[in-house]
Each structure stands twice: as C-alpha cells, then as structure tokens.
Amino acid sequence: MLNVRAALKNGIAQLREADVASFTLAAELLLLHVLGRNRTWLYAHPEEPIADADAQRYFDLIGRRAAGEPTQHLTSKQEFWGLEFEVTPDVLIPRPETEHVIEVALDRLALREIRAGRPQTTSGEGLQIADIGTGSGCIAIALAKELPAANFLATDISPAALAVAKRNASRHQVADRIDFREANLLVPHSPLATRHSPLSFDLIASNPPYIGRREAPSLPVEVRDHEPHAALFGGEEGYELYADLIAQSAHHLKSGGILVLELGHSSLPAVQPLLDTTNWTSVGVTNDLAGIPRVIAAERL
Ligand SMILES: C[S@@+](CC[C@H](N)C(=O)[O-])C[C@H]1O[C@@H](n2cnc3c(N)ncnc32)[C@H](O)[C@@H]1O
C-alpha cells in the first residue's frame, strides 16, 4: 500500500512535470484535503499507509491540477484575512493582495475616529459600508468580522457569486449584517428596501474586475480558463469600470466618507485623475508587497 511520503513524492513529481506553479504546496494541499488532515500530521506520519480509495482520489486531483484546474477549486477553499472561504468556479479566488484593501479601509476608519476625538478602535457602530463586486464575499465578510457593529451592502452582477458569498457570510456568522444584492455596481436590479434606502455610505470598498481583455492570452491557464471572466476582465484595457465606480461612489458616499479601491498592475495612471478635487480629498496610494500600486483611497468632500 502506498504511504504518505511516496504519495507526496509522486504527486510533486507529476505537478513539477506539468509546470504547475508552487507544485510542492499544491501536492501537499491536495493530499491534506483527501486525508482530512493538517500539515503537522502530514510531516509527522510519512510512513502512514494510504487507503487505495484515497490514493485514487488524490491522483485524480493531481491529474486535474496538472491539467490546469486551480488547487482552490479542487479543495473548494481559500484563506483570506485569516478566515476560510468557500470558493467555487463562480467566484474569484480571493488573493492575498486584496488584504491591503481591508488594511487601508480599517486604517482610514481609525483615522476618522481619531480626528473626531473618539477612541481609535471602532466597533463600526452606526457605520454603513458597501462592497461592490463582492464575489466570494471576502471583503465584506473580513470587514464585518473586524467591525462587529457595522452594517453592509454587498453587490455583485453575478447571482451565482452572491449565492457563494451568502454561504460564506453564514459560515462566519455575519449574514445578519450583510445585505447581498444583485446589482450593476451600486444600481440594484430590484429596489433596495429599508436599511440602505436611500443609499448613503460611510465606506465603499471594491476590488473590481481590472484585467484587460487584450492581456487574456498572457494569463496563466488556471486563471483564464477557470475563473469567471466577469470577475477578471474590466474591458479591453482593464480599467474601464473605474469611472462609473468612482462616479457612483461620489454620489452615494456621505461627506467625509471613504472610498477604497483595489488597482490592477497598471491601472493607477487611468484611475488617479478620476479622483478630482471637486469631489475628493486625501487621495492616497498603497503599494503591495511586490511594490505595485495596489490600493487607492480617497475621502469624499
Ligand atoms: C475581481 S472580482 C472581486 C471579488 C472579491 N471582491 C474579491 O476581492 O476577491 C470582481 C467581482 O465583481 C463582479 N462584477 C463585475 N462587474 C460588475 C458590475 N458591473 N457590477 C457589480 N459587480 C460586478 C464580478 O462578478 C466579481 O465577483
């Protein structure tokens, strides 16, 4: 019978052969998934035999990963902001760089509290927050965990994505504070009732689709062929959605409200001029760990 060490070695070799990025990590995650174990166990039990049915399942997943399916689609999960999110092919797999959106949003809210002479930490009491293009729900849910008294509107153009986001909100016990709505940016498909009517927010955050269609041929196959195109492509150039996003945000933010947007790797020159001085102040850009301008934030005048 195959043991853990041999299965891992064989899986790693197959993924390396197929040119899969981070092949060792992928083979480990798939084996952990099949065995229902954690990493510590894996390395403490190299001689543990693997049942034939588990070995078959594992090598089936290795084959699918080698053919291009993302590891997260095979395990149905991805960690974001220390929380585990369900992911399916209907949502973008949350990316680590999107955590900068959460950091910037929390920093800006804390700064607002200090300026108002209130304690730096806030529970979010009374705050209305919107997450536009919520996908898996990761931004709204991470913020809801950090701000346990805030209320949220989370929109997406994709009903299938919203179904996943709602399950993630329930999993993290914040579903009662997030109103998930099918909408084109902030324009709902059906009228919004009660809590957010009229729409007026203290914070709007968004990680919009920002890849250019003309970049599609150069995308890794696990992205281009497996993640939803509505989540990836913002238009031919990529930055096309930002103008509407910023105009609608200007309309729906309270005075002193905060806008936090994730940027594509070359979006900054197209996006920064849209935050004009008639409507916006305190414009700031945050680089990601790779030094790419990743988040732009501004305050509504
Ligand atoms: C880049 S993904 C971000 C998902 C998630 N917020 C995250 O950070 O992982 C963009 C999301 O916006 C949604 N979307 C695309 N166009 C939209 C539009 N016009 N209005 C609302 N949502 C839209 C997509 O369906 C997708 O879920």
The ligand as an SDF file (V2000), in Angstrom:
LIG
                    3D

 27 29  0  0  0  0  0  0  0  0999 V2000
  -12.1510   40.9420   -9.1210 C   0  0  0  0  0  0  0  0  0  0  0  0
  -13.6360   40.1510   -8.5510 S   0  0  0  0  0  0  0  0  0  0  0  0
  -13.5380   40.5370   -6.8240 C   0  0  0  0  0  0  0  0  0  0  0  0
  -14.2600   39.5740   -5.9570 C   0  0  0  0  0  0  0  0  0  0  0  0
  -13.9960   39.8030   -4.4510 C   0  0  0  0  0  0  0  0  0  0  0  0
  -14.4570   41.1120   -4.0360 N   0  0  0  0  0  0  0  0  0  0  0  0
  -12.5230   39.6410   -4.1430 C   0  0  0  0  0  0  0  0  0  0  0  0
  -11.8730   40.6730   -3.8480 O   0  0  0  0  0  0  0  0  0  0  0  0
  -12.0000   38.5250   -4.2010 O   0  0  0  0  0  0  0  0  0  0  0  0
  -14.8460   41.2880   -9.1890 C   0  0  0  0  0  0  0  0  0  0  0  0
  -16.3030   40.9220   -8.8810 C   0  0  0  0  0  0  0  0  0  0  0  0
  -17.1150   41.9590   -9.4400 O   0  0  0  0  0  0  0  0  0  0  0  0
  -18.2420   41.3970  -10.0660 C   0  0  0  0  0  0  0  0  0  0  0  0
  -18.6770   42.3460  -11.1110 N   0  0  0  0  0  0  0  0  0  0  0  0
  -18.2120   42.5150  -12.3630 C   0  0  0  0  0  0  0  0  0  0  0  0
  -18.8360   43.5220  -12.9780 N   0  0  0  0  0  0  0  0  0  0  0  0
  -19.7240   44.0150  -12.0790 C   0  0  0  0  0  0  0  0  0  0  0  0
  -20.6910   45.0770  -12.1220 C   0  0  0  0  0  0  0  0  0  0  0  0
  -20.8510   45.8330  -13.2060 N   0  0  0  0  0  0  0  0  0  0  0  0
  -21.4370   45.2860  -11.0150 N   0  0  0  0  0  0  0  0  0  0  0  0
  -21.2950   44.5190   -9.9050 C   0  0  0  0  0  0  0  0  0  0  0  0
  -20.4030   43.5150   -9.8120 N   0  0  0  0  0  0  0  0  0  0  0  0
  -19.6290   43.2660  -10.8870 C   0  0  0  0  0  0  0  0  0  0  0  0
  -17.7800   40.0570  -10.5790 C   0  0  0  0  0  0  0  0  0  0  0  0
  -18.8640   39.1770  -10.7660 O   0  0  0  0  0  0  0  0  0  0  0  0
  -16.8090   39.6230   -9.4760 C   0  0  0  0  0  0  0  0  0  0  0  0
  -17.4610   38.8760   -8.4930 O   0  0  0  0  0  0  0  0  0  0  0  0
  1  2  1  0
  2  3  1  0
  2 10  1  0
  3  4  1  0
  4  5  1  0
  5  6  1  0
  5  7  1  0
  7  8  2  0
  7  9  1  0
 10 11  1  0
 11 12  1  0
 11 26  1  0
 12 13  1  0
 13 14  1  0
 13 24  1  0
 14 15  1  0
 14 23  1  0
 15 16  2  0
 16 17  1  0
 17 18  1  0
 17 23  2  0
 18 19  1  0
 18 20  2  0
 20 21  1  0
 21 22  2  0
 22 23  1  0
 24 25  1  0
 24 26  1  0
 26 27  1  0
M  CHG  2   2   1   9  -1
M  END
$$$$
